Amino acid sequence: MAFDVKRINPLDLQPRKAVGIDIPFSGTGVFNPTYVTKDALKANLLNYFLTNKGERYLNPGFGSNIRKQLFNNITEESLDSLEDQVREDLNVYFPRVIPTRIQLASNPDSNTIVFFLRYAISDSNIEDEILINFET
């Protein structure tokens, strides 16, 4: 009988070692550390999706450009192409992230885009979701 082995990051078992930095940057020392891989990955995904391409110094290809779509006509076709771009970007920048549900909805009257991502991490028992409201 085969076992489905799930890996646990060894740093998750050491409660005093930080794995990453949390968002927003509003801690007492500016940065709040994250101590679990699940929280660090979620912060990294938030950082990626809240960044437009060209905003990151020395890495102009980093970012999702979802916020940039707020100033264009938002149609079903543009949301579909944006979803395809999100899937492609996840494959490039976060290859271990397996999107189980991506949903983009818009309200053209108020220039808002609601982005929902439910994901799992390959070879682990991590499952989580992100909900971001982009507004002008």
N, C-alpha and C positions, 0 to 999 in steps of 0.2 A: 504494500500500500504506500503510495507516494504522499509526502507531506508538502504543503505549500509553506515554505519558510519565509517569514517576514523578518526583515532586518531592522534593527534598532541602532540608531546612530550612537556610538559609544559616549559622545559628549552629553547625550540626553540623560545618561546615568550618573553624571557628575554635576550635582545641583549648583555648584559655585562657579562653573565655567560657562561664560557667555558664548553663545553660538553666533549671534548677530546683533543688529541694532534695530530697535522698534521705530515705527512711524506713528505719530508725528514726533519731531525733534523738540520735545518740550519737557525733558527731564530736568532734574536739579543740576546736573552737569551737562546739559544740552542733550545728551544721548541717553536713552533708556536701553539697557542691554536686554536681549532675549536669551533665555536659557534652554529653550526646547526647539528642536529642528522645525516643528510644525509652525511655531510663531515666527521664526526667522524666515522661513520660506514665504509665509503670508506677507510679511513686511517687504520682502524682496519683490513679490508679485505686485503689491500696491505701489511700490516705488516705480516699477516698470510701467504700469498702466497709467499712472498719474504724470508720467514724463512724456513730453512730445519729442519726436526725433529732432535732433539738432540742439537740444537743450543741454545735454550732458557734455561737459568739457572733455576733450580728447576721445570721445566715443559718440560721434554724431549719429550713428545708426541705432543707438539705444533709445527705446521708447515706443509707444503704441500709436500715437497720433489720434486717439479717440477724441480728445478735447478739441483738436483742430477741426473736427467734423461739425462742431457746433455752429461754425460760421459759414457752412455750406448748406445747400438744400438737402434736407434729410429725407431720403426715400427708402423704400424697402430694398431696392437694388444696392444703395450705398451701405445700408446696414448689413446686407448679405456679404458684400465685398469686405466690409470691416471685420465681420466674423471670420471670413477666410484668412484675413491678414492676422487676426489674433491667433488662430490655430497655427499658422506658419511661424509666427514669432515665438509661440510657446515651444515649437519644435526646435528652433534655433537657440534661444536663450535659456529655456527651461526644459531640457530633453526628458527629464524624469517625471515631469508633470503630465498627467493624463487627464485631459478635460473630459468630464462626463456630461457636462451641460454648459453651453454658452448661450446666453440670451442677451440680445441688444434690443431695447425698445426706445422709442422716441416720442416726444411731444413737440411737434414743430411750432405750435403756438407759443410755447414758453422757452424754446431753444434748449431742451434738455435731452440728454441721452442717459438711459439707465443701463448699466452694464452688470450682468450677473455671471459669475463663473463658479461652477462646482467642479472640483478636481480631486484626483487621487494621486499619490506618489507611487511610482513603480517600486516593487520589492520592499514595500513597507506597509504599515497599517494606517497610514496617515490619509485622512479624507477631510476636506474643509471646503469652504465657499467664501466668495468675496462678492460684495455688492457695492458699486460705486455709482453715485449720481453726479453726472457732469452737467453743470449749469453755466450760463453766461453771467 
